[in-house]
Amino acid sequence: MKKTFFIAYDCVNRKPEDYEPLKRLLDAMGATEVQRSVWEYKPDYNLYNCDSLKDKLLKNFEDGEKLLVIEAADSAKVPR
């Protein structure tokens, strides 16, 4: 079964346009933005756990910014 991760961030000291490199990285990984600053990520292979995914993403963060990585047991989404 594919793992599902939810990634949320708050880059409090950045202007909205400064989020673009992080958004491009998540998009290149195949993640989908489900709400502003919240992404759903279903990797093709079980390459990550929460810690390893956090470590990969944390390289793009500055001091004082916040990152949350959650592995979901189940999820449901209503398309709009």
C-alpha positions in Angstrom: 0.0 0.0 0.0 1.2 3.5 -0.9 2.2 5.7 2.0 0.4 9.1 2.3 2.1 12.1 3.9 0.8 15.5 4.6 3.3 18.3 4.7 2.5 21.7 6.2 4.7 24.7 6.6 4.8 28.3 7.8 7.7 30.4 6.5 6.8 33.4 8.6 9.6 35.6 7.5 9.1 35.1 3.7 7.2 37.0 1.2 4.7 34.9 -0.8 7.0 34.9 -3.9 9.8 33.5 -1.7 7.8 30.3 -1.2 8.2 29.4 -4.9 11.4 27.3 -4.6 9.8 25.2 -1.9 6.6 24.8 -4.0 8.6 23.8 -7.0 10.5 21.2 -5.0 7.2 19.7 -3.7 5.7 19.8 -7.1 8.8 18.1 -8.6 8.4 15.3 -6.0 4.9 14.7 -7.2 3.1 16.3 -4.2 -0.2 18.1 -4.6 -1.2 21.3 -2.8 -4.5 20.5 -1.1 -4.8 23.8 0.8 -2.6 26.8 1.1 0.8 25.6 2.6 -0.6 22.0 3.0 0.5 19.3 0.6 -0.4 15.7 0.1 2.5 13.4 -1.0 2.1 9.8 -2.1 5.6 8.6 -3.2 5.7 5.8 -5.8 8.1 3.8 -3.6 8.4 3.6 0.2 11.6 5.7 0.2 10.6 7.9 3.1 9.3 7.9 6.7 8.4 11.1 8.5 12.0 11.7 9.7 13.7 11.2 6.3 11.1 13.3 4.5 11.5 16.0 7.1 15.2 15.9 6.7 14.9 16.2 2.9 12.6 19.3 3.1 14.3 21.0 6.1 17.2 22.0 3.9 14.9 24.6 2.3 13.9 26.2 5.6 15.4 29.1 7.6 15.6 29.5 11.4 12.2 30.2 12.9 10.2 28.6 10.1 7.9 25.7 10.8 7.6 22.3 9.1 5.1 19.5 9.9 5.3 16.1 8.3 2.5 13.6 9.1 2.1 10.0 7.7 -1.6 9.4 7.4 -3.2 6.1 8.2 -6.1 7.0 6.0 -7.4 10.0 4.1 -10.4 11.2 2.2 -10.8 14.3 0.1 -13.8 15.9 -1.6 -13.1 17.1 -5.1 -14.2 20.5 -6.0 
